[in-house]
Amino acid sequence: MRHKKAEEYLSILGDKWTPGNDQVDLDALESDFKLIRETWGLSADSESLFEPRVLSYRTLANGFRILNHRVAAWWDFWHLDIPRPNLQNRQWKQLYIETRVVRHPHAAPTASFGVTRHPELHHTVQGRLPTILRQTQHNAMALAILRTLDSVPETENIKISLESQHIVDLLTSKLERYENSNWVDHDCDTTFMQSLVSVLRRPRAKANAVQAQTHPPPEDEHFIDTNGSHLIVGAQLASLSQSQIYKILLHEKARGTKTRAPTRTHLDLAKEAAGARTGSRPTDEELWRSTCSRQIAHKKIRAFLWRTMHDTLPCGHVWPNDPHPERALCPTCAVRETPDHILTECPDNGQKEIWKLARDLLAQKGIEMADPITLGDILSCGLPSSGAADAGKNRLFTIVMSELAWLIWTRRCKWVIEDEGSEEKRVSSPEANNLWHARMNSKLTFDLLATNIRKYKKKAFDKTLVHDTWTGVVEPEPELAPSLSASRNTGVLQYEFANNFLLVQLIVVG
Ligand SMILES: [Zn+2]
């Protein structure tokens, strides 16, 4: 079968094909575009020219692409007639593209765009991103370019000013790199970007310039052109690194996978909580990314959050066939255990005391948490505490919420498994109090030690960030700065959390 296919390809190749002849007319085209740049007087650092560059895809290496669902796509380029740009026409139409992403507390963000001939004039073309696309500024900009191309006669040159240098680079200097990796490292929707580039490549007989701007519709789901003759799909094997291939495969595997119902419920809980807290409802992707936030230092806590989001923590309702069926029920409440029950409801595992202390601590930092803390609050703890861009405050919130949820979970496992849920061993108030202080003090100690640049080099924590995280919640406050500047303490430092007195022995480093 493959042999047959190969023969079929070889028969298309005909006489012209010469293996190894990778540079077909590319130099000629390059000099054409160089001339345009000069003729138009484009400034080299702020204005870029869109070049079809399809000739460079005629290489042998492009025959080997993965995820290429249009088998003969690369072959099309061989026959493609690339028009020589018209060097005589020096006129262009100047257009400005503006985009806006509006975030809502209880609904998904919405992105829209407007195109105008002058920044102070009304928009000549405007529209909203269809809901099938991710509502990002980059996608809005890409759709605006598509609409612009539709609205201008093909005989005219276009000069587009964009708000984002990133999109300009993506369509010019970095285009080949992104196309060769099937857009794997980018946050745009792959099919959509491929389609936009295909339309840009259509012979307009003129050149299109894009520049980064220096100053600040109807729902249509059928705009994605997946059959354009200039469509380049699939990743070029020859240019991929191992990690890129890994990412592409993961991405491909995730496509078409439907979110499980329990995961969906937990995602919605987290979205609702984050929306109410920050005034902006996050997307699924932002939530997933937040579960592996850099502020959550321990991998096992990230994994715990990830599993909680998927509702696969090994507790009662997930493991009904566990060899110890008695463990499925809460020893006190006799209900089937769920993450919600363990982390926010059960009266006998210390969660109530632990969250009360957490709320008091966060309040000292100006973060007001509702009582009781909900599963949504815990699941969205990797996102900011509020809309404010205060890195230290957001970091403390993430640390406190993630560490304490993990503490409650691990202590509950000990009680149910090791202590067999015995009544005497349930978590008493004083024990919850001690556990809380020990955990928060050890986090503080960890943070101080991790700022040691001599020892941890590039991996060392940023001292300013650690200072901003803990300032206002430790006592005596004046001890924080010298401890940070030395990344160590020469003796005993007394830290007091929420009016509770505790001695902390800091380990002497270096
Ligand atoms: Zn219970």
Residues whose N, C-alpha, C, O or C-beta is under 5 A from the ligand:
A	BS01	ZN	C330 T332 C333 C346 P347
